[in-house]
Amino acid sequence: MSDLPKLSVTLEPSAGHVAVIPDTRDDVTASGIIIPDTASDKKSSIGTVYAVGSGKDKDGIDASSYKVGDRVVYGQYAGEEIELKDENGKNVEVKFLSADSIRSKIS
């Protein structure tokens, strides 16, 4: 399990949804120049579950098979992104996904 940031707020996703913190991805060019994820239009589709909504949503989707700390793969354009602050004031990207947008767990 990776180290999850401590957010300055408490998250409780709606039923059938999970909050995921996407991995940061730095690309390296052939000459060794690091291009940070903030300079790229490619978004990570892998992240770590931060919070899980309890119960089923109106369509019967249940997120209970996921738990905090699970590494997951999801659709690149799935969900909604927001930025929150961690306890040190640093911005943290959080993505809210329906459980059916998650394609796989990574072990």
ZILINJO-V932842 format. One line per field, one symbol per residue. ss: DSSP state (h for helix, s for strand, l for the rest). psi: psi as a letter, one per 20 degrees, with the letter a starting at -180 (. if undefined). burial: b if it has 16 or more other ideal C-beta (glycine too) atoms within 10 Angstrom, else e. A space follows every 10 residues. Layout:
BEGIN
ss=???
psi=???
burial=???
END
This chain:
BEGIN
ss=llllllslll llllllssss ssllllssll lllsslhhhl lllllsssss sslllsllll lsllllllll ssssllllls ssssssllll sssssssshh hsssssl
psi=proqqoqirp pnqrpjqqpp oqqqppqprh jjppoqhijq ipqqkpapph qpqqaqahjj ppjiiqrpip pqprqhjqap prprqaijjq ppppppqqhi iphqqp.
burial=eeeeeebeee eebebbbbbb bbeeeeeeee eeeeeebeee eeebbebbbb bbbeeebeee bebeebeeeb bbebeeebbe eeebeeeeee ebbbbbbbbb bbeeeee
END
